[in-house]
Amino acid sequence: MGGDDKAELRRSRRLKVFQPAALAGPAGTIRIHLLDVSATGALAYAATAPPAVGDALQLECAGIVAAATVRWCKGNRFGLHFDAPLDAEALRRIASPSHAAKGRA
């Protein structure tokens, strides 16, 4: 991915959220919170050890399932890049406070 591609991905509109979610991978499933989300990725927080950079995982949040790869990690925060962009309905569901209030993951 070239520099222009990375800049374009960062321009995706980010929505601030605090949404419980789950990440499933070869090492098992961990509970996380999404802190922001866009069509192309998300900022996440794990209270336990976060996944490793390069891990390919399955994100489950608000009834949405998306394949993602960990791109960076700093402390307990980490960045996810979705294998395929989320559509507007998926973003709406993840950003909806009603899903967070129900504690859905």
C-alpha positions as CSV (number, residue, x, y, z in Angstrom):
1,M,0.0,0.0,0.0
2,G,1.5,3.3,-1.1
3,G,1.5,6.6,0.8
4,D,-1.5,7.9,-1.2
5,D,-3.5,4.8,-0.3
6,K,-2.7,5.2,3.4
7,A,-3.8,8.9,3.3
8,E,-7.0,8.0,1.6
9,L,-7.8,5.4,4.3
10,R,-7.2,7.9,7.0
11,R,-9.7,10.3,5.3
12,S,-12.5,7.9,6.0
13,R,-15.0,9.6,8.2
14,R,-14.5,8.4,11.8
15,L,-17.3,8.1,14.3
16,K,-16.6,8.3,18.0
17,V,-18.2,5.4,19.8
18,F,-17.8,3.4,23.0
19,Q,-19.2,0.1,21.9
20,P,-18.5,-3.3,23.4
21,A,-17.3,-5.9,20.9
22,A,-15.5,-9.2,20.6
23,L,-12.4,-10.2,18.6
24,A,-12.0,-13.9,17.6
25,G,-8.8,-15.3,16.3
26,P,-6.5,-18.3,16.6
27,A,-5.7,-17.6,20.2
28,G,-9.4,-17.4,21.2
29,T,-11.8,-14.5,21.8
30,I,-11.2,-11.3,23.7
31,R,-13.6,-8.6,24.8
32,I,-12.8,-5.1,23.6
33,H,-14.4,-1.7,23.2
34,L,-14.4,0.2,20.0
35,L,-13.4,3.9,20.5
36,D,-14.0,5.0,17.0
37,V,-15.0,3.4,13.7
38,S,-14.9,4.2,10.0
39,A,-15.7,2.3,6.9
40,T,-12.1,1.1,6.7
41,G,-11.1,0.5,10.3
42,A,-11.5,1.1,14.0
43,L,-9.6,2.2,17.1
44,A,-10.1,-0.3,19.8
45,Y,-9.2,-0.9,23.5
46,A,-8.5,-4.1,25.3
47,A,-8.5,-4.3,29.1
48,T,-6.4,-7.4,28.8
49,A,-3.4,-7.9,26.5
50,P,-4.3,-6.7,23.0
51,P,-3.8,-8.8,19.9
52,A,-0.5,-8.6,18.1
53,V,0.2,-6.5,15.0
54,G,-0.6,-8.5,11.9
55,D,-3.1,-10.8,13.6
56,A,-6.1,-11.6,11.4
57,L,-9.3,-11.5,13.4
58,Q,-13.0,-11.5,13.2
59,L,-14.7,-8.5,14.9
60,E,-18.3,-8.9,16.2
61,C,-20.1,-5.8,17.3
62,A,-23.8,-4.8,17.4
63,G,-24.7,-7.8,15.2
64,I,-22.1,-6.9,12.6
65,V,-19.3,-9.4,11.8
66,A,-16.2,-8.1,9.9
67,A,-12.8,-9.6,9.1
68,A,-10.0,-7.3,10.3
69,T,-6.2,-7.1,10.7
70,V,-4.3,-5.4,13.6
71,R,-2.2,-2.7,12.0
72,W,-0.7,-1.1,15.1
73,C,-0.7,-1.4,18.9
74,K,0.3,1.1,21.6
75,G,-0.4,-0.1,25.2
76,N,-3.9,-1.4,25.3
77,R,-5.1,0.6,22.3
78,F,-4.8,-0.8,18.8
79,G,-5.9,-0.1,15.2
80,L,-7.9,-2.5,13.1
81,H,-8.1,-2.4,9.3
82,F,-11.2,-4.1,7.8
83,D,-10.6,-6.5,5.0
84,A,-13.7,-5.1,3.2
85,P,-15.1,-1.6,3.9
86,L,-18.2,-1.5,6.2
87,D,-21.4,-0.2,4.5
88,A,-23.4,2.7,5.9
89,E,-25.9,0.4,7.6
90,A,-23.1,-1.4,9.5
91,L,-21.6,1.9,10.6
92,R,-25.0,3.1,11.8
93,R,-25.6,0.0,13.8
94,I,-22.1,0.1,15.4
95,A,-22.5,3.8,16.2
96,S,-26.0,3.4,17.6
97,P,-26.2,4.1,21.4
98,S,-29.1,1.6,21.7
99,H,-26.7,-1.3,20.8
100,A,-24.2,-0.1,23.5
101,A,-26.9,0.2,26.1
102,K,-27.9,-3.4,25.4
103,G,-24.3,-4.6,25.8
104,R,-24.3,-6.4,22.5
105,A,-21.1,-7.6,21.1
